[in-house]
């Protein structure tokens, strides 16, 4: 199979490419990434010289280029996105351009090239907050911030191309991912790197917001499952069943890093902050997927990785703040 992966130098995309190369060494993989602050080719050093892997620095919004490069490929998997909620609140325009117009550019390119599979990587945040129970793939979309609104818009565009142009489309919506290589603007790597440097761990509001944490390689296996076993036109939720309140998460990280809970600092809550995300993954489990990494094990692996690698990543973050 010949596959284009967009945003493949980012956190989840790079883990997914490494999975493909190891599991399917005969596949031809093209990684297209603009290399914004969140993209890091060091994430792919171990497979950089693999004969079936190629990297191209390009913006997915460049429609003409996308139409040229996807020809001859079987599948396009779109990880490319602006993805940090806080940044979307400060500068929403970037999110509308990349997440919506970038997706449109790729869909058009895939339609014209006759791509056999287009997989849109989405998020559980498109459903909004839920007090009890879990959303299913049939639940209405109710985004709360510019990031989740831009991703919901991209999902709707994807669905429309499937219905209007018969483009074979698939959507994967996962809960919060974590693991090695994640940019330290996100909660878990931020808490870990701050703890190692004896800096405060900022907790929004009362810290009782709940998130379901999914280890990144489990999510990559889910996307691989959809690629090879998913049905055309379907949406697949991916969840881990590892729900934690933010304040509890911070305490767990402080204990693993040997730091005092006095480092926790409650700060003013952000606008439109969802209280709880929860989605059912029953549908994809019927395809044979299930999470393999328990949260406590995954968090320990992640803490140990950042203990060795936090310095360079932290400096990268500081040099790329808006």
C-alpha positions as CSV (number, residue, x, y, z in Angstrom):
1,X,0.0,0.0,0.0
2,X,1.2,3.5,-0.8
3,X,0.2,6.0,2.0
4,X,0.4,9.8,2.4
5,X,0.6,10.9,6.0
6,X,0.1,14.6,6.6
7,X,1.4,16.1,9.9
8,X,3.7,13.1,10.3
9,X,6.4,15.0,12.1
10,X,4.0,15.8,14.9
11,X,3.3,13.8,18.1
12,X,0.7,11.3,17.0
13,X,1.6,11.3,13.3
14,X,5.3,10.4,14.0
15,X,4.3,7.5,16.2
16,X,1.9,6.3,13.5
17,X,4.6,6.5,10.8
18,X,7.0,4.5,13.0
19,X,4.2,1.9,13.5
20,X,3.6,1.6,9.7
21,X,7.3,1.2,8.9
22,X,7.8,-1.5,11.5
23,X,4.6,-3.4,10.8
24,X,4.5,-3.0,7.1
25,X,8.1,-2.6,5.8
26,X,6.9,-2.9,2.2
27,X,4.5,0.0,2.3
28,X,5.6,3.3,0.6
29,X,5.0,6.2,2.9
30,X,5.2,10.0,2.1
31,X,5.2,12.3,5.2
32,X,4.0,15.8,4.4
33,X,4.6,18.3,7.2
34,X,4.9,22.1,7.3
35,X,7.2,21.8,10.3
36,X,5.5,24.4,12.6
37,X,6.5,24.6,16.2
38,X,4.8,21.3,16.9
39,X,6.6,19.4,14.2
40,X,9.9,17.8,14.9
41,X,11.8,15.5,12.5
42,X,13.8,14.2,15.4
43,X,10.7,12.2,16.2
44,X,11.5,10.2,13.0
45,X,15.2,9.8,13.1
46,X,15.1,6.0,13.6
47,X,13.3,5.5,10.3
48,X,14.6,8.5,8.4
49,X,16.8,6.3,6.1
50,X,14.2,3.6,5.5
51,X,14.0,3.0,1.7
52,X,10.2,3.2,1.8
53,X,9.9,6.4,3.7
54,X,10.0,10.0,2.2
55,X,9.6,13.4,3.8
56,X,8.3,16.5,2.1
57,X,8.2,19.9,3.8
58,X,4.9,21.5,2.5
59,X,1.7,23.2,3.7
60,X,-1.4,21.1,3.1
61,X,-3.2,24.4,2.2
62,X,-1.1,24.5,-1.0
63,X,-3.9,23.0,-3.1
64,X,-2.0,22.7,-6.4
65,X,0.9,20.9,-4.7
66,X,-1.4,18.5,-2.8
67,X,-3.1,17.6,-6.1
68,X,0.2,16.7,-7.6
69,X,1.8,14.7,-4.8
70,X,-1.1,12.5,-3.8
71,X,-1.4,10.9,-7.2
72,X,-0.3,7.3,-7.3
73,X,-1.1,6.8,-3.6
74,X,-3.8,4.5,-2.2
75,X,-4.6,6.3,1.1
76,X,-4.2,9.7,2.7
77,X,-4.3,10.0,6.5
78,X,-4.6,13.6,7.7
79,X,-3.0,14.3,11.1
80,X,-2.1,17.9,10.1
81,X,-3.8,20.4,12.4
82,X,-3.5,23.2,14.8
83,X,-4.5,21.4,18.0
84,X,-3.9,23.4,21.2
85,X,-7.1,24.9,22.7
86,X,-5.3,27.8,24.4
87,X,-3.7,28.9,21.2
88,X,-7.0,28.7,19.4
89,X,-8.6,31.0,21.9
90,X,-5.7,33.6,21.4
91,X,-5.4,33.2,17.6
92,X,-8.3,31.4,16.1
93,X,-7.5,32.3,12.5
94,X,-4.7,29.8,12.2
95,X,-7.0,27.0,13.2
96,X,-9.6,28.0,10.6
97,X,-7.0,28.0,7.9
98,X,-5.2,24.8,8.7
99,X,-7.9,22.7,10.1
100,X,-10.7,23.7,7.7
101,X,-9.1,24.9,4.5
102,X,-6.2,22.5,4.8
103,X,-8.7,19.6,5.1
104,X,-10.6,21.0,2.1
105,X,-7.4,21.2,0.1
106,X,-6.6,17.5,0.8
107,X,-10.2,16.3,0.1
108,X,-10.2,18.1,-3.3
109,X,-6.8,16.5,-4.1
110,X,-8.0,13.1,-3.1
111,X,-11.2,13.5,-5.1
112,X,-9.3,14.4,-8.3
113,X,-6.7,11.7,-7.8
114,X,-9.2,8.9,-7.1
115,X,-7.7,8.1,-3.7
116,X,-9.1,4.8,-2.3
117,X,-9.1,5.8,1.4
118,X,-9.1,9.2,3.1
119,X,-8.9,9.1,6.9
120,X,-9.5,12.3,8.8
121,X,-8.0,12.3,12.3
122,X,-10.4,14.1,14.6
123,X,-11.0,14.5,18.3
124,X,-13.5,13.8,21.0
125,X,-13.7,17.5,21.7
126,X,-16.1,18.0,18.7
127,X,-18.9,16.5,20.8
128,X,-18.4,19.0,23.6
129,X,-18.8,18.3,27.3
130,X,-21.0,15.5,28.8
131,X,-21.9,15.3,32.5
132,X,-22.8,11.6,32.6
133,X,-22.5,8.7,30.2
134,X,-20.5,8.7,26.9
135,X,-21.0,10.1,23.4
136,X,-21.4,7.7,20.5
137,X,-20.5,8.2,16.8
138,X,-24.2,9.2,16.3
139,X,-24.1,12.0,18.9
140,X,-24.5,15.6,17.7
141,X,-21.5,17.8,17.5
142,X,-21.3,20.7,20.0
143,X,-17.8,22.2,20.0
144,X,-17.0,24.8,22.7
145,X,-13.9,26.6,21.4
146,X,-12.3,27.6,18.1
147,X,-10.1,24.4,18.0
148,X,-12.9,22.0,18.4
149,X,-15.1,24.0,16.1
150,X,-12.5,23.9,13.4
151,X,-12.1,20.1,13.8
152,X,-15.9,19.6,13.7
153,X,-16.0,21.7,10.5
154,X,-13.3,19.5,9.0
155,X,-15.3,16.4,9.9
156,X,-18.4,17.8,8.2
157,X,-16.5,18.6,5.1
158,X,-15.1,15.1,5.1
159,X,-18.6,13.6,5.4
160,X,-19.9,15.8,2.6
161,X,-17.2,14.7,0.2
162,X,-18.1,11.1,0.9
163,X,-21.8,11.8,0.2
164,X,-21.4,14.2,-2.7
165,X,-18.4,12.8,-4.6
166,X,-18.4,9.2,-3.3
167,X,-14.9,9.7,-1.9
168,X,-14.1,6.8,0.5
169,X,-13.8,8.7,3.8
170,X,-13.2,7.6,7.4
171,X,-13.1,9.6,10.6
172,X,-11.2,8.7,13.8
173,X,-12.1,10.6,17.0
174,X,-9.9,9.8,19.9
175,X,-9.7,11.0,23.5
176,X,-6.7,12.9,24.9
177,X,-3.4,11.2,23.8
178,X,-0.2,11.2,25.8
179,X,3.2,9.6,25.6
180,X,6.8,10.3,24.6
181,X,7.6,13.0,22.1
182,X,4.6,15.2,22.9
183,X,5.2,19.0,22.7
184,X,5.3,20.3,26.3
185,X,2.4,22.8,25.9
186,X,-0.1,19.9,26.5
187,X,-1.1,19.0,30.0
188,X,0.8,15.8,30.8
189,X,4.2,16.9,29.3
190,X,3.8,20.4,30.8
191,X,3.2,19.0,34.2
192,X,6.1,16.6,34.0
193,X,8.6,19.1,32.7
194,X,7.5,21.7,35.2
195,X,7.8,19.2,38.0
196,X,11.4,18.3,37.1
197,X,12.3,21.9,37.0
198,X,10.5,22.7,40.3
199,X,8.1,25.0,38.5
200,X,4.4,25.4,39.4
201,X,1.8,23.1,37.7
202,X,-1.0,25.4,36.6
203,X,-4.5,23.9,37.1
204,X,-7.5,25.6,35.5
205,X,-10.3,26.5,37.9
206,X,-11.0,23.9,40.6
207,X,-9.1,21.2,38.7
208,X,-12.2,18.9,38.6
209,X,-12.3,18.7,34.8
210,X,-12.2,15.1,33.6
211,X,-10.3,13.7,30.6
212,X,-9.9,10.1,29.3
213,X,-6.2,9.5,28.7
214,X,-5.2,7.3,25.8
215,X,-1.6,6.1,25.3
216,X,-0.4,7.3,21.9
217,X,0.6,3.9,20.5
218,X,-2.9,2.5,21.4
219,X,-4.4,5.3,19.3
220,X,-2.0,4.5,16.4
221,X,-3.1,0.9,16.5
222,X,-6.7,2.1,16.3
223,X,-6.0,4.2,13.3
224,X,-4.2,1.2,11.7
225,X,-7.3,-0.9,12.4
226,X,-9.5,1.6,10.6
227,X,-7.1,1.8,7.7
228,X,-7.2,-2.0,7.2
229,X,-10.6,-3.0,8.6
230,X,-12.8,0.1,8.7
231,X,-15.9,0.6,6.5
232,X,-16.2,3.4,4.0
233,X,-18.1,6.4,5.3
234,X,-17.9,5.4,9.0
235,X,-16.8,7.3,12.1
236,X,-14.9,5.5,14.8
237,X,-14.5,6.8,18.4
238,X,-11.3,5.7,20.3
239,X,-11.2,5.8,24.1
240,X,-9.2,4.2,26.8
241,X,-11.5,4.2,29.9
242,X,-8.8,6.0,31.9
243,X,-10.7,9.0,33.1
244,X,-8.9,11.3,35.5
245,X,-9.6,14.7,37.0
246,X,-6.9,17.2,36.2
247,X,-6.1,17.8,39.9
248,X,-5.7,14.0,40.4
249,X,-3.5,13.8,37.3
250,X,-1.2,16.5,38.6
251,X,-0.9,14.7,41.9
252,X,0.0,11.4,40.2
253,X,2.8,13.1,38.2
254,X,4.2,14.9,41.3
255,X,4.4,11.6,43.1
256,X,6.2,9.9,40.1
257,X,8.7,12.8,39.9
258,X,9.2,12.9,43.6
259,X,8.0,16.5,43.9
260,X,5.6,18.0,46.6
261,X,2.0,18.8,45.9
262,X,2.7,22.4,46.9
263,X,3.8,22.9,43.3
264,X,0.1,22.7,42.2
265,X,-1.2,26.2,41.5
266,X,-4.9,26.9,40.6
267,X,-5.3,29.6,38.0
268,X,-8.2,31.3,36.4
269,X,-10.3,29.0,34.3
270,X,-10.1,29.4,30.5
271,X,-13.2,30.5,28.5
272,X,-15.5,27.8,27.4
273,X,-13.7,25.1,29.3
274,X,-15.4,21.7,28.9
275,X,-16.0,19.9,32.2
276,X,-15.8,16.3,31.0
277,X,-15.1,14.4,27.8
278,X,-16.3,10.8,27.4
279,X,-16.8,8.7,24.2
280,X,-17.8,5.1,23.7
281,X,-15.3,3.0,21.6
282,X,-17.6,0.0,21.3
283,X,-17.8,0.3,17.6
284,X,-14.0,0.1,16.9
285,X,-13.7,-2.7,19.5
286,X,-15.9,-4.8,17.3
287,X,-13.1,-4.6,14.7
288,X,-10.7,-6.3,17.2
289,X,-9.1,-3.2,18.7
290,X,-8.7,-2.5,22.4
291,X,-6.2,-0.4,24.4
292,X,-3.2,-2.3,25.7
293,X,-1.3,0.2,27.9
294,X,-2.9,0.8,31.3
295,X,-2.7,4.5,32.3
296,X,-0.4,4.0,35.3
297,X,2.1,2.1,33.1
298,X,1.9,4.6,30.2
299,X,2.3,7.5,32.6
300,X,5.4,6.0,34.1
301,X,6.9,5.4,30.6
302,X,6.1,9.0,29.7
303,X,7.7,10.4,32.9
304,X,10.8,8.4,32.4
305,X,11.1,9.5,28.8
306,X,10.8,13.2,29.7
307,X,13.3,12.8,32.5
308,X,15.9,12.0,29.8
309,X,14.6,14.4,27.1
310,X,12.8,17.3,28.8
311,X,15.6,19.9,28.4
312,X,15.7,20.1,24.6
313,X,11.9,20.0,24.3
314,X,11.4,22.7,26.9
315,X,13.8,25.0,25.1
316,X,12.0,24.3,21.8
317,X,8.7,25.4,23.4
318,X,10.1,28.5,24.9
319,X,11.5,29.6,21.6
320,X,8.2,29.1,19.8
321,X,5.6,30.8,22.1
322,X,3.2,33.1,20.3
